[in-house]
Amino acid sequence: MAHTYLSKITLAHGAGGYETSELIRKLIVEVFKIKRIGDGVGLSELDDAATIPIGNGKSIAITVDSYTVKPHFFPGGDIGKLAATGTINDLAVIGAEPIAFMDSIVVEEGFSLEDLRKIINSYKSVLEEYGIALIGGDLKVMPRDSLDGIIISSTGIGLLNDAPLLDSMVKPGDKIIVTGAIGDHGAAILAAQLGIEEINVRSDCKPILPAIRIAKKIGGIKAAKDPTRGGIAMALNEFSSKSNVDIVVYEDSIPVHEEVRALAEMTGIDVYALASEGQALIVVSSDKAEEVVEELRRNGFSEASIIGEARKPIGSKPRVYLKTMVGGTRLLEAPRGELVPRIC
Amino acid sequence: MAHTYLSKITLAHGAGGYETSELIRKLIVEVFKIKRIGDGVGLSELDDAATIPIGNGKSIAITVDSYTVKPHFFPGGDIGKLAATGTINDLAVIGAEPIAFMDSIVVEEGFSLEDLRKIINSYKSVLEEYGIALIGGDLKVMPRDSLDGIIISSTGIGLLNDAPLLDSMVKPGDKIIVTGAIGDHGAAILAAQLGIEEINVRSDCKPILPAIRIAKKIGGIKAAKDPTRGGIAMALNEFSSKSNVDIVVYEDSIPVHEEVRALAEMTGIDVYALASEGQALIVVSSDKAEEVVEELRRNGFSEASIIGEARKPIGSKPRVYLKTMVGGTRLLEAPRGELVPRIC
């Protein structure tokens, strides 16, 4: 019903695709008047993190996300590991070094203390591996009829010693690199939610900070993004629309694990809309792209690949094109609809 | 059942009293190894905000809270106004000037878009009144069987030009000031939850930043705290235990509105455990206390009062004593149990 769609929140509003962007734009971005601090990155950019300039060209980068994934424990991780890695990744892709984390836990009455302990220890392990401090947080309990499980809202704080990497900085000619096979996280959650056991897929949930460090060290990096909700379809469209470039990607260059492809076919979900939580898209100038990929491969990102490039728009608005394996071209649009629910 | 209590989360764990402190201490504070940035305020302090030093004696102050209040709209405010004021207040009581805010919204499928718009506009109004930028956020949607209503997790960022005001900085002889009548917020939520209409009480939900600015300007301020969950009973006990001082407060000096007292008596809830969301406890050296109160009264805080003082502990551990109207003395302990559910 059109009326219901217009007057009520739908699952699609939370799927991280087209409807999420539209809702945030209309209810928030267009409404607020004060949207940034000085010349920092603010609300209007809708980038992965905001920045607060602190002088000498340095900034503090800050990101906030609420994690609602179900099931709480899944092959390859749990909601705690996801909260830490997702937060680290949002800071990493803007070019920041994460230094601190804050956790705001909302949990249902009756939740297992042992599970809560496991979840907390999961984010502790990830944070301490990267030397990140937990500097504060909050804890609330909701009655059982009001919340099913646990929500972790995490705030990450990072240091940025130079200009941020923004989605809007991609130029025609730049190459698009992916650090590894896409869609593992979305597929793992989907399989768990649907109870599909014959397909063995694990979430790729892990910090991509090492990959960004490698690209920054080599140089030529323009932008980066972790393709979570909405997958690379959403992430590439954000690069495209914010940078006003067409993006062309080649299907035969995009690494996808067999099990993930099989699950996507079985469920009818576009594999390019499936979330990764341990991969990054990195945009690099064409002269550095090969070197970045080689260095990534030498450092544990064995499936890193150049998957395409940015071009001047050929139409009236910038778009993302997928060159298919059979030689065709299709538009890769920002995903719409419910997609896979609650993957993060 | 003792076993259930030990293995499951209870509502008391989220009430902001004794059980909340113990749970956070055992599951988080004692577990994490990296708890601060440089000599900033970190996890161990369990204060209202953390700080990150940025050089020249300055710091960024950061606070995170999840707001789950029910009902979402209540006399005197709504969950959006509460999220903004609570966050501003957590920064104010550590001595910081709030500059930026981030909102992470989790909302149930089917939630009214109009209500969501009202809630967002509520925090917009408060933030813009104080010149605070909204620099980013997140939005998630949960299915109707998983969440009842809306949760707003807010991150506040402030600037601190000098040393933070900490709960641990109270010294014997210092005076305790309250900026106005206590418990209005807790009473308003309690009345709404119980459907008590004959008692007319409104939440005091508002930024206390102007009060802290007044006290800082006059000088002599040692510490401050907004007595939210657990009321002044909890806040005074935090001053006492962290500063290792006894605190003596005088019942006849503590402003309480008649309706709030009546509701407390009717429900058997200690009025000193009822939350305020628009008042602060300010600890000031004795030579400045009168001047701070006078200036507060001249600037809209007409019920501001000195309610007691800090003293050297007379026993083996520091405690909070209430001198009652009839001339007796009773211990005012950190509240235990469920208190009023979901007041913030």
Contacts between the chains, C-beta under 8 A, distances in Angstrom:
chain1	res1	chain2	res2	distance
A	6	B	113	7.2
A	7	B	112	6.7
A	7	B	113	5.4
A	7	B	114	6.9
A	8	B	109	7.9
A	8	B	110	5.2
A	8	B	111	6.7
A	8	B	112	6.4
A	8	B	113	6.2
A	9	B	107	5.4
A	9	B	108	7.2
A	9	B	109	6.1
A	9	B	110	6.5
A	9	B	111	4.3
A	9	B	112	7.8
A	9	B	113	6.3
A	9	B	116	6.6
A	9	B	141	5.8
A	10	B	109	6.2
A	10	B	110	8.0
A	10	B	141	7.2
A	11	B	109	5.2
A	11	B	141	5.5
A	11	B	143	6.8
A	13	B	139	7.2
A	13	B	141	5.2
A	14	B	107	7.6
A	14	B	109	8.0
A	14	B	139	6.4
A	14	B	140	4.9
A	14	B	141	2.7
A	14	B	142	7.4
A	15	B	141	7.7
A	20	B	139	6.2
A	23	B	139	6.9
A	24	B	137	7.8
A	24	B	139	5.9
A	27	B	113	7.9
A	27	B	116	6.6
A	27	B	117	5.9
A	27	B	120	5.6
A	28	B	103	7.7
A	28	B	120	6.3
A	28	B	134	7.3
A	28	B	137	7.0
A	31	B	120	6.9
A	31	B	121	7.0
A	31	B	124	6.1
A	32	B	124	5.8
A	32	B	127	7.8
A	32	B	128	7.6
A	32	B	134	4.7
A	33	B	128	5.9
A	34	B	127	7.3
A	34	B	128	6.1
A	34	B	131	6.6
A	34	B	132	6.8
A	34	B	133	4.3
A	34	B	134	7.0
A	35	B	133	5.9
A	35	B	134	6.2
A	35	B	135	6.8
A	36	B	133	5.8
A	36	B	135	6.0
A	37	B	99	5.8
A	37	B	100	5.5
A	37	B	133	5.6
A	37	B	135	6.5
A	40	B	135	7.2
A	41	B	135	7.7
A	42	B	133	6.4
A	42	B	134	8.0
A	42	B	135	4.6
A	42	B	136	7.0
A	43	B	133	7.6
A	43	B	134	5.3
A	43	B	135	5.7
A	43	B	136	5.8
A	43	B	137	7.7
A	46	B	136	7.9
A	47	B	136	7.9
A	49	B	136	7.0
A	50	B	100	7.4
A	50	B	102	6.9
A	50	B	135	3.8
A	50	B	136	4.1
A	52	B	60	7.0
A	52	B	99	7.5
A	52	B	100	6.5
A	52	B	135	7.6
A	52	B	157	6.5
A	54	B	54	4.7
A	54	B	55	7.7
A	54	B	60	7.4
A	55	B	54	7.7
A	55	B	55	7.6
A	60	B	52	7.0
A	60	B	54	7.3
A	60	B	60	5.8
A	62	B	62	7.8
A	62	B	100	7.9
A	62	B	102	6.6
A	62	B	135	7.3
A	62	B	136	7.2
A	62	B	155	7.0
A	62	B	157	6.6
A	63	B	136	7.0
A	64	B	102	4.3
A	64	B	103	7.7
A	64	B	104	4.7
A	64	B	136	6.6
A	64	B	137	6.1
A	64	B	138	5.7
A	64	B	153	7.0
A	64	B	155	5.0
A	65	B	104	6.3
A	65	B	138	4.6
A	66	B	104	4.4
A	66	B	105	7.6
A	66	B	106	4.9
A	66	B	138	5.5
A	66	B	140	5.2
A	66	B	151	7.5
A	66	B	153	5.7
A	68	B	106	6.1
A	68	B	140	5.1
A	68	B	142	5.6
A	68	B	146	7.9
A	70	B	146	7.3
A	99	B	37	5.8
A	99	B	52	7.4
A	100	B	37	5.5
A	100	B	50	7.4
A	100	B	52	6.5
A	100	B	62	7.9
A	102	B	50	6.9
A	102	B	62	6.6
A	102	B	64	4.4
A	102	B	155	7.4
A	103	B	28	7.7
A	103	B	64	7.7
A	104	B	64	4.8
A	104	B	65	6.3
A	104	B	66	4.4
A	104	B	153	5.0
A	105	B	66	7.6
A	106	B	66	4.9
A	106	B	68	6.1
A	106	B	151	5.8
A	106	B	153	7.9
A	107	B	9	5.4
A	107	B	14	7.6
A	108	B	9	7.2
A	109	B	8	7.8
A	109	B	9	6.1
A	109	B	10	6.2
A	109	B	11	5.2
A	109	B	14	8.0
A	110	B	8	5.2
A	110	B	9	6.5
A	110	B	10	8.0
A	111	B	8	6.7
A	111	B	9	4.3
A	112	B	7	6.7
A	112	B	8	6.4
A	112	B	9	7.8
A	113	B	6	7.2
A	113	B	7	5.5
A	113	B	8	6.2
A	113	B	9	6.3
A	113	B	27	7.9
A	114	B	7	6.9
A	116	B	9	6.6
A	116	B	27	6.6
A	117	B	27	5.9
A	120	B	27	5.6
A	120	B	28	6.3
A	120	B	31	6.8
A	121	B	31	7.0
A	124	B	31	6.1
A	124	B	32	5.8
A	127	B	32	7.8
A	127	B	34	7.3
A	128	B	32	7.6
A	128	B	33	5.8
A	128	B	34	6.1
A	131	B	34	6.6
A	132	B	34	6.8
A	133	B	34	4.3
A	133	B	35	5.9
A	133	B	36	5.9
A	133	B	37	5.6
A	133	B	42	6.4
A	133	B	43	7.6
A	134	B	28	7.2
A	134	B	32	4.7
A	134	B	34	7.0
A	134	B	35	6.2
A	134	B	42	8.0
A	134	B	43	5.3
A	135	B	35	6.8
A	135	B	36	6.1
A	135	B	37	6.5
A	135	B	40	7.1
A	135	B	41	7.7
A	135	B	42	4.5
A	135	B	43	5.7
A	135	B	50	3.8
A	135	B	52	7.6
A	135	B	62	7.3
A	136	B	42	7.0
A	136	B	43	5.8
A	136	B	46	7.9
A	136	B	47	7.9
A	136	B	49	7.1
A	136	B	50	4.1
A	136	B	62	7.3
A	136	B	63	7.0
A	136	B	64	6.6
A	137	B	24	7.8
A	137	B	28	7.1
A	137	B	43	7.7
A	137	B	64	6.1
A	138	B	64	5.7
A	138	B	65	4.6
A	138	B	66	5.5
A	139	B	13	7.2
A	139	B	14	6.4
A	139	B	20	6.2
A	139	B	23	6.8
A	139	B	24	5.9
A	140	B	14	4.9
A	140	B	66	5.2
A	140	B	68	5.1
A	140	B	342	7.7
A	141	B	9	5.8
A	141	B	10	7.2
A	141	B	11	5.4
A	141	B	13	5.2
A	141	B	14	2.7
A	141	B	15	7.7
A	142	B	14	7.5
A	142	B	68	5.6
A	142	B	148	7.9
A	142	B	342	6.9
A	143	B	11	6.8
A	143	B	341	7.0
A	143	B	342	7.9
A	145	B	148	6.6
A	146	B	68	7.9
A	146	B	70	7.4
A	146	B	147	7.2
A	146	B	148	4.0
A	146	B	149	7.2
A	147	B	146	7.2
A	147	B	147	5.7
A	147	B	148	7.1
A	148	B	142	7.9
A	148	B	145	6.6
A	148	B	146	4.0
A	148	B	147	7.1
A	149	B	146	7.2
A	151	B	66	7.5
A	151	B	106	5.8
A	151	B	151	6.4
A	153	B	64	7.0
A	153	B	66	5.7
A	153	B	104	5.0
A	153	B	106	7.9
A	153	B	153	3.5
A	155	B	62	7.0
A	155	B	64	5.0
A	155	B	102	7.4
A	155	B	155	4.6
A	157	B	52	6.5
A	157	B	62	6.6
A	341	B	143	7.0
A	342	B	140	7.8
A	342	B	142	6.9
A	342	B	143	7.9
